[in-house]
């Protein structure tokens, strides 16, 4: 699923949703993990980025601090979400049901 639109992530930076693997909240900043292994820190909150990415239907909030691109979701086991690029993150108990519904 390829989209032609880029999302404004902060300052003058725009990124394609396909190149974002995961976004992690860092107080009022967000750390964006990209497919090529690089990390970007932007001064935009996770909530705002989630709103901007809502139209893509590719991202799910699996924890208070994490937004995950479902295209890179690999597996889930014992509260840990494994992504296809060897990143692993914690999934909150309340978001687990939502994650299971999305992936089925």
N, CA, C and O atoms as a GROMACS GRO file, in nm:
protein
  416
    1UNK      N    1   0.085  -0.117   0.000
    1UNK     CA    2   0.000   0.000   0.000
    1UNK      C    3   0.090   0.124   0.000
    1UNK      O    4   0.152   0.154   0.102
    2UNK      N    5   0.098   0.192  -0.106
    2UNK     CA    6   0.186   0.308  -0.123
    2UNK      C    7   0.102   0.435  -0.124
    2UNK      O    8   0.005   0.446  -0.200
    3UNK      N    9   0.139   0.529  -0.040
    3UNK     CA   10   0.070   0.657  -0.042
    3UNK      C   11   0.165   0.762  -0.097
    3UNK      O   12   0.287   0.751  -0.081
    4UNK      N   13   0.110   0.860  -0.159
    4UNK     CA   14   0.190   0.965  -0.220
    4UNK      C   15   0.208   1.085  -0.128
    4UNK      O   16   0.285   1.176  -0.159
    5UNK      N   17   0.138   1.087  -0.016
    5UNK     CA   18   0.143   1.204   0.071
    5UNK      C   19   0.251   1.188   0.177
    5UNK      O   20   0.271   1.079   0.231
    6UNK      N   21   0.318   1.296   0.206
    6UNK     CA   22   0.416   1.300   0.314
    6UNK      C   23   0.352   1.370   0.432
    6UNK      O   24   0.268   1.458   0.416
    7UNK      N   25   0.391   1.330   0.551
    7UNK     CA   26   0.334   1.384   0.674
    7UNK      C   27   0.434   1.483   0.733
    7UNK      O   28   0.554   1.457   0.740
    8UNK      N   29   0.382   1.597   0.775
    8UNK     CA   30   0.465   1.698   0.841
    8UNK      C   31   0.495   1.649   0.982
    8UNK      O   32   0.404   1.631   1.062
    9UNK      N   33   0.623   1.627   1.012
    9UNK     CA   34   0.660   1.572   1.143
    9UNK      C   35   0.724   1.675   1.235
    9UNK      O   36   0.735   1.650   1.355
   10UNK      N   37   0.766   1.786   1.184
   10UNK     CA   38   0.825   1.888   1.269
   10UNK      C   39   0.914   1.980   1.189
   10UNK      O   40   0.968   1.941   1.086
   11UNK      N   41   0.928   2.101   1.236
   11UNK     CA   42   1.001   2.210   1.170
   11UNK      C   43   0.968   2.211   1.021
   11UNK      O   44   0.853   2.235   0.984
   12UNK      N   45   1.065   2.186   0.936
   12UNK     CA   46   1.037   2.184   0.792
   12UNK      C   47   1.050   2.045   0.735
   12UNK      O   48   1.074   2.028   0.615
   13UNK      N   49   1.033   1.945   0.818
   13UNK     CA   50   1.055   1.807   0.779
   13UNK      C   51   0.924   1.735   0.746
   13UNK      O   52   0.827   1.742   0.822
   14UNK      N   53   0.923   1.666   0.634
   14UNK     CA   54   0.810   1.584   0.592
   14UNK      C   55   0.862   1.445   0.563
   14UNK      O   56   0.966   1.429   0.500
   15UNK      N   57   0.788   1.342   0.608
   15UNK     CA   58   0.828   1.204   0.586
   15UNK      C   59   0.712   1.123   0.532
   15UNK      O   60   0.595   1.152   0.559
   16UNK      N   61   0.745   1.023   0.456
   16UNK     CA   62   0.645   0.929   0.408
   16UNK      C   63   0.612   0.831   0.520
   16UNK      O   64   0.704   0.786   0.589
   17UNK      N   65   0.486   0.797   0.542
   17UNK     CA   66   0.452   0.701   0.648
   17UNK      C   67   0.518   0.564   0.629
   17UNK      O   68   0.542   0.493   0.726
   18UNK      N   69   0.547   0.527   0.504
   18UNK     CA   70   0.609   0.397   0.478
   18UNK      C   71   0.751   0.388   0.532
   18UNK      O   72   0.798   0.277   0.560
   19UNK      N   73   0.820   0.500   0.547
   19UNK     CA   74   0.957   0.495   0.597
   19UNK      C   75   0.966   0.506   0.749
   19UNK      O   76   1.075   0.497   0.805
   20UNK      N   77   0.853   0.525   0.816
   20UNK     CA   78   0.851   0.531   0.962
   20UNK      C   79   0.812   0.394   1.018
   20UNK      O   80   0.707   0.340   0.984
   21UNK      N   81   0.898   0.339   1.103
   21UNK     CA   82   0.871   0.209   1.164
   21UNK      C   83   0.796   0.227   1.295
   21UNK      O   84   0.697   0.158   1.321
   22UNK      N   85   0.843   0.320   1.376
   22UNK     CA   86   0.787   0.340   1.508
   22UNK      C   87   0.816   0.482   1.553
   22UNK      O   88   0.915   0.543   1.511
   23UNK      N   89   0.730   0.534   1.639
   23UNK     CA   90   0.751   0.666   1.698
   23UNK      C   91   0.741   0.650   1.849
   23UNK      O   92   0.646   0.592   1.901
   24UNK      N   93   0.840   0.704   1.919
   24UNK     CA   94   0.846   0.694   2.064
   24UNK      C   95   0.836   0.833   2.125
   24UNK      O   96   0.903   0.926   2.080
   25UNK      N   97   0.753   0.846   2.227
   25UNK     CA   98   0.738   0.974   2.296
   25UNK      C   99   0.854   0.999   2.390
   25UNK      O  100   0.898   0.909   2.461
   26UNK      N  101   0.902   1.122   2.391
   26UNK     CA  102   1.009   1.168   2.481
   26UNK      C  103   0.967   1.304   2.534
   26UNK      O  104   1.013   1.406   2.483
   27UNK      N  105   0.880   1.307   2.634
   27UNK     CA  106   0.822   1.427   2.693
   27UNK      C  107   0.750   1.506   2.582
   27UNK      O  108   0.648   1.459   2.532
   28UNK      N  109   0.798   1.624   2.543
   28UNK     CA  110   0.734   1.701   2.436
   28UNK      C  111   0.803   1.682   2.302
   28UNK      O  112   0.781   1.759   2.209
   29UNK      N  113   0.885   1.582   2.292
   29UNK     CA  114   0.953   1.547   2.168
   29UNK      C  115   0.911   1.407   2.127
   29UNK      O  116   0.851   1.334   2.206
   30UNK      N  117   0.941   1.371   2.005
   30UNK     CA  118   0.916   1.236   1.956
   30UNK      C  119   1.039   1.186   1.883
   30UNK      O  120   1.103   1.260   1.808
   31UNK      N  121   1.070   1.059   1.905
   31UNK     CA  122   1.181   0.996   1.836
   31UNK      C  123   1.121   0.906   1.729
   31UNK      O  124   1.046   0.813   1.759
   32UNK      N  125   1.155   0.933   1.604
   32UNK     CA  126   1.101   0.857   1.491
   32UNK      C  127   1.209   0.760   1.444
   32UNK      O  128   1.320   0.801   1.409
   33UNK      N  129   1.175   0.632   1.443
   33UNK     CA  130   1.265   0.528   1.394
   33UNK      C  131   1.231   0.501   1.248
   33UNK      O  132   1.116   0.473   1.216
   34UNK      N  133   1.330   0.511   1.161
   34UNK     CA  134   1.309   0.495   1.017
   34UNK      C  135   1.354   0.356   0.970
   34UNK      O  136   1.426   0.286   1.041
   35UNK      N  137   1.310   0.318   0.851
   35UNK     CA  138   1.340   0.187   0.796
   35UNK      C  139   1.489   0.166   0.771
   35UNK      O  140   1.536   0.053   0.774
   36UNK      N  141   1.562   0.272   0.746
   36UNK     CA  142   1.706   0.258   0.720
   36UNK      C  143   1.788   0.252   0.849
   36UNK      O  144   1.911   0.249   0.843
   37UNK      N  145   1.722   0.251   0.965
   37UNK     CA  146   1.791   0.237   1.092
   37UNK      C  147   1.823   0.368   1.162
   37UNK      O  148   1.871   0.366   1.275
   38UNK      N  149   1.796   0.480   1.098
   38UNK     CA  150   1.825   0.609   1.162
   38UNK      C  151   1.711   0.650   1.254
   38UNK      O  152   1.598   0.603   1.242
   39UNK      N  153   1.743   0.739   1.347
   39UNK     CA  154   1.645   0.794   1.441
   39UNK      C  155   1.644   0.945   1.426
   39UNK      O  156   1.749   1.008   1.416
   40UNK      N  157   1.525   1.001   1.424
   40UNK     CA  158   1.510   1.146   1.418
   40UNK      C  159   1.437   1.193   1.543
   40UNK      O  160   1.343   1.129   1.588
   41UNK      N  161   1.482   1.303   1.598
   41UNK     CA  162   1.412   1.363   1.711
   41UNK      C  163   1.344   1.489   1.660
   41UNK      O  164   1.408   1.577   1.604
   42UNK      N  165   1.212   1.497   1.681
   42UNK     CA  166   1.135   1.613   1.637
   42UNK      C  167   1.063   1.672   1.757
   42UNK      O  168   1.033   1.602   1.854
   43UNK      N  169   1.035   1.800   1.750
   43UNK     CA  170   0.970   1.870   1.861
   43UNK      C  171   0.819   1.873   1.843
   43UNK      O  172   0.755   1.977   1.860
   44UNK      N  173   0.763   1.759   1.809
   44UNK     CA  174   0.619   1.743   1.795
   44UNK      C  175   0.577   1.628   1.887
   44UNK      O  176   0.645   1.526   1.893
   45UNK      N  177   0.467   1.645   1.958
   45UNK     CA  178   0.425   1.541   2.052
   45UNK      C  179   0.369   1.421   1.977
   45UNK      O  180   0.330   1.430   1.860
   46UNK      N  181   0.366   1.309   2.047
   46UNK     CA  182   0.315   1.185   1.989
   46UNK      C  183   0.166   1.198   1.954
   46UNK      O  184   0.121   1.142   1.853
   47UNK      N  185   0.092   1.269   2.034
   47UNK     CA  186  -0.051   1.288   2.008
   47UNK      C  187  -0.075   1.361   1.876
   47UNK      O  188  -0.163   1.324   1.799
   48UNK      N  189   0.002   1.463   1.850
   48UNK     CA  190  -0.013   1.538   1.725
   48UNK      C  191   0.027   1.453   1.605
   48UNK      O  192  -0.040   1.454   1.502
   49UNK      N  193   0.136   1.378   1.619
   49UNK     CA  194   0.178   1.289   1.510
   49UNK      C  195   0.074   1.181   1.485
   49UNK      O  196   0.051   1.143   1.370
   50UNK      N  197   0.012   1.130   1.590
   50UNK     CA  198  -0.093   1.030   1.574
   50UNK      C  199  -0.212   1.088   1.497
   50UNK      O  200  -0.270   1.020   1.412
   51UNK      N  201  -0.248   1.211   1.524
   51UNK     CA  202  -0.357   1.276   1.453
   51UNK      C  203  -0.322   1.296   1.305
   51UNK      O  204  -0.406   1.277   1.217
   52UNK      N  205  -0.198   1.333   1.278
   52UNK     CA  206  -0.156   1.354   1.140
   52UNK      C  207  -0.148   1.224   1.061
   52UNK      O  208  -0.166   1.224   0.939
   53UNK      N  209  -0.120   1.114   1.129
   53UNK     CA  210  -0.108   0.984   1.063
   53UNK      C  211  -0.239   0.905   1.062
   53UNK      O  212  -0.242   0.793   1.010
   54UNK      N  213  -0.346   0.960   1.118
   54UNK     CA  214  -0.472   0.887   1.131
   54UNK      C  215  -0.531   0.848   0.995
   54UNK      O  216  -0.593   0.742   0.984
   55UNK      N  217  -0.514   0.930   0.895
   55UNK     CA  218  -0.572   0.900   0.763
   55UNK      C  219  -0.504   0.783   0.693
   55UNK      O  220  -0.563   0.724   0.602
   56UNK      N  221  -0.383   0.749   0.732
   56UNK     CA  222  -0.311   0.641   0.665
   56UNK      C  223  -0.359   0.504   0.709
   56UNK      O  224  -0.344   0.407   0.634
   57UNK      N  225  -0.416   0.492   0.828
   57UNK     CA  226  -0.464   0.365   0.885
   57UNK      C  227  -0.352   0.262   0.894
   57UNK      O  228  -0.380   0.142   0.893
   58UNK      N  229  -0.228   0.306   0.904
   58UNK     CA  230  -0.114   0.217   0.916
   58UNK      C  231  -0.059   0.212   1.057
   58UNK      O  232   0.016   0.120   1.091
   59UNK      N  233  -0.094   0.308   1.140
   59UNK     CA  234  -0.032   0.321   1.271
   59UNK      C  235  -0.131   0.291   1.382
   59UNK      O  236  -0.249   0.322   1.373
   60UNK      N  237  -0.079   0.229   1.489
   60UNK     CA  238  -0.160   0.198   1.607
   60UNK      C  239  -0.084   0.241   1.731
   60UNK      O  240   0.037   0.223   1.741
   61UNK      N  241  -0.156   0.296   1.825
   61UNK     CA  242  -0.098   0.336   1.953
   61UNK      C  243  -0.104   0.215   2.043
   61UNK      O  244  -0.211   0.179   2.092
   62UNK      N  245   0.009   0.151   2.066
   62UNK     CA  246   0.013   0.027   2.144
   62UNK      C  247   0.053   0.049   2.289
   62UNK      O  248   0.049  -0.042   2.371
   63UNK      N  249   0.092   0.170   2.319
   63UNK     CA  250   0.136   0.205   2.454
   63UNK      C  251   0.126   0.356   2.465
   63UNK      O  252   0.116   0.426   2.364
   64UNK      N  253   0.128   0.405   2.584
   64UNK     CA  254   0.124   0.550   2.606
   64UNK      C  255   0.240   0.621   2.537
   64UNK      O  256   0.228   0.737   2.498
   65UNK      N  257   0.351   0.552   2.521
   65UNK     CA  258   0.472   0.612   2.466
   65UNK      C  259   0.507   0.567   2.325
   65UNK      O  260   0.606   0.614   2.270
   66UNK      N  261   0.428   0.477   2.264
   66UNK     CA  262   0.468   0.421   2.135
   66UNK      C  263   0.354   0.423   2.033
   66UNK      O  264   0.238   0.395   2.064
   67UNK      N  265   0.392   0.457   1.912
   67UNK     CA  266   0.304   0.450   1.794
   67UNK      C  267   0.377   0.362   1.694
   67UNK      O  268   0.491   0.390   1.657
   68UNK      N  269   0.311   0.254   1.648
   68UNK     CA  270   0.377   0.153   1.566
   68UNK      C  271   0.315   0.147   1.428
   68UNK      O  272   0.193   0.152   1.414
   69UNK      N  273   0.399   0.137   1.326
   69UNK     CA  274   0.354   0.114   1.190
   69UNK      C  275   0.320  -0.034   1.178
   69UNK      O  276   0.408  -0.119   1.194
   70UNK      N  277   0.195  -0.067   1.151
   70UNK     CA  278   0.149  -0.205   1.148
   70UNK      C  279   0.210  -0.285   1.033
   70UNK      O  280   0.208  -0.408   1.037
   71UNK      N  281   0.262  -0.219   0.934
   71UNK     CA  282   0.328  -0.290   0.824
   71UNK      C  283   0.457  -0.357   0.869
   71UNK      O  284   0.505  -0.450   0.804
   72UNK      N  285   0.514  -0.310   0.980
   72UNK     CA  286   0.640  -0.366   1.031
   72UNK      C  287   0.618  -0.450   1.156
   72UNK      O  288   0.715  -0.493   1.219
   73UNK      N  289   0.494  -0.475   1.193
   73UNK     CA  290   0.460  -0.558   1.307
   73UNK      C  291   0.493  -0.703   1.273
   73UNK      O  292   0.449  -0.754   1.170
   74UNK      N  293   0.571  -0.769   1.358
   74UNK     CA  294   0.610  -0.907   1.330
   74UNK      C  295   0.537  -1.005   1.421
   74UNK      O  296   0.471  -1.096   1.372
   75UNK      N  297   0.546  -0.987   1.552
   75UNK     CA  298   0.481  -1.080   1.644
   75UNK      C  299   0.458  -1.013   1.780
   75UNK      O  300   0.510  -0.905   1.808
   76UNK      N  301   0.380  -1.081   1.861
   76UNK     CA  302   0.350  -1.034   1.996
   76UNK      C  303   0.364  -1.153   2.091
   76UNK      O  304   0.311  -1.261   2.066
   77UNK      N  305   0.436  -1.132   2.200
   77UNK     CA  306   0.450  -1.238   2.299
   77UNK      C  307   0.478  -1.180   2.436
   77UNK      O  308   0.572  -1.102   2.452
   78UNK      N  309   0.398  -1.216   2.533
   78UNK     CA  310   0.415  -1.179   2.674
   78UNK      C  311   0.435  -1.030   2.696
   78UNK      O  312   0.526  -0.988   2.767
   79UNK      N  313   0.350  -0.951   2.635
   79UNK     CA  314   0.352  -0.807   2.657
   79UNK      C  315   0.453  -0.731   2.575
   79UNK      O  316   0.469  -0.610   2.592
   80UNK      N  317   0.523  -0.800   2.485
   80UNK     CA  318   0.625  -0.736   2.402
   80UNK      C  319   0.586  -0.750   2.255
   80UNK      O  320   0.553  -0.859   2.209
   81UNK      N  321   0.589  -0.640   2.184
   81UNK     CA  322   0.562  -0.636   2.040
   81UNK      C  323   0.696  -0.638   1.968
   81UNK      O  324   0.781  -0.551   1.990
   82UNK      N  325   0.715  -0.737   1.882
   82UNK     CA  326   0.839  -0.748   1.804
   82UNK      C  327   0.813  -0.692   1.665
   82UNK      O  328   0.719  -0.733   1.597
   83UNK      N  329   0.898  -0.599   1.623
   83UNK     CA  330   0.886  -0.540   1.490
   83UNK      C  331   0.986  -0.608   1.397
   83UNK      O  332   1.082  -0.670   1.442
   84UNK      N  333   0.962  -0.596   1.268
   84UNK     CA  334   1.042  -0.669   1.171
   84UNK      C  335   1.186  -0.622   1.162
   84UNK      O  336   1.268  -0.692   1.103
   85UNK      N  337   1.221  -0.508   1.216
   85UNK     CA  338   1.359  -0.460   1.213
   85UNK      C  339   1.430  -0.480   1.347
   85UNK      O  340   1.521  -0.405   1.382
   86UNK      N  341   1.388  -0.582   1.422
   86UNK     CA  342   1.447  -0.622   1.550
   86UNK      C  343   1.426  -0.522   1.663
   86UNK      O  344   1.497  -0.529   1.763
   87UNK      N  345   1.334  -0.431   1.650
   87UNK     CA  346   1.294  -0.346   1.761
   87UNK      C  347   1.188  -0.419   1.841
   87UNK      O  348   1.102  -0.486   1.783
   88UNK      N  349   1.192  -0.408   1.971
   88UNK     CA  350   1.087  -0.466   2.053
   88UNK      C  351   1.040  -0.361   2.152
   88UNK      O  352   1.121  -0.289   2.212
   89UNK      N  353   0.909  -0.352   2.169
   89UNK     CA  354   0.851  -0.252   2.257
   89UNK      C  355   0.743  -0.314   2.343
   89UNK      O  356   0.687  -0.418   2.309
   90UNK      N  357   0.716  -0.251   2.452
   90UNK     CA  358   0.614  -0.298   2.545
   90UNK      C  359   0.476  -0.256   2.497
   90UNK      O  360   0.457  -0.144   2.450
   91UNK      N  361   0.378  -0.347   2.510
   91UNK     CA  362   0.240  -0.318   2.474
   91UNK      C  363   0.161  -0.310   2.605
   91UNK      O  364   0.171  -0.398   2.690
   92UNK      N  365   0.084  -0.204   2.620
   92UNK     CA  366   0.005  -0.189   2.742
   92UNK      C  367  -0.110  -0.290   2.743
   92UNK      O  368  -0.158  -0.333   2.638
   93UNK      N  369  -0.151  -0.327   2.861
   93UNK     CA  370  -0.260  -0.425   2.874
   93UNK      C  371  -0.390  -0.373   2.813
   93UNK      O  372  -0.467  -0.450   2.756
   94UNK      N  373  -0.413  -0.246   2.823
   94UNK     CA  374  -0.538  -0.188   2.772
   94UNK      C  375  -0.538  -0.179   2.619
   94UNK      O  376  -0.645  -0.183   2.558
   95UNK      N  377  -0.422  -0.168   2.559
   95UNK     CA  378  -0.414  -0.158   2.413
   95UNK      C  379  -0.401  -0.294   2.346
   95UNK      O  380  -0.409  -0.303   2.223
   96UNK      N  381  -0.382  -0.400   2.424
   96UNK     CA  382  -0.362  -0.534   2.368
   96UNK      C  383  -0.484  -0.580   2.288
   96UNK      O  384  -0.469  -0.634   2.179
   97UNK      N  385  -0.604  -0.560   2.341
   97UNK     CA  386  -0.726  -0.601   2.273
   97UNK      C  387  -0.740  -0.526   2.140
   97UNK      O  388  -0.775  -0.587   2.038
   98UNK      N  389  -0.712  -0.398   2.140
   98UNK     CA  390  -0.720  -0.316   2.018
   98UNK      C  391  -0.619  -0.366   1.915
   98UNK      O  392  -0.650  -0.374   1.796
   99UNK      N  393  -0.499  -0.401   1.959
   99UNK     CA  394  -0.396  -0.451   1.867
   99UNK      C  395  -0.436  -0.583   1.805
   99UNK      O  396  -0.416  -0.605   1.686
  100UNK      N  397  -0.494  -0.672   1.885
  100UNK     CA  398  -0.540  -0.801   1.832
  100UNK      C  399  -0.652  -0.783   1.729
  100UNK      O  400  -0.655  -0.855   1.629
  101UNK      N  401  -0.742  -0.689   1.751
  101UNK     CA  402  -0.852  -0.664   1.657
  101UNK      C  403  -0.798  -0.608   1.525
  101UNK      O  404  -0.847  -0.644   1.418
  102UNK      N  405  -0.699  -0.522   1.533
  102UNK     CA  406  -0.642  -0.462   1.411
  102UNK      C  407  -0.569  -0.567   1.330
  102UNK      O  408  -0.582  -0.569   1.208
  103UNK      N  409  -0.492  -0.653   1.395
  103UNK     CA  410  -0.410  -0.749   1.323
  103UNK      C  411  -0.491  -0.868   1.271
  103UNK      O  412  -0.439  -0.944   1.190
  104UNK      N  413  -0.613  -0.888   1.314
  104UNK     CA  414  -0.696  -1.000   1.264
  104UNK      C  415  -0.785  -0.958   1.150
  104UNK      O  416  -0.860  -1.040   1.097
   0.00000   0.00000   0.00000
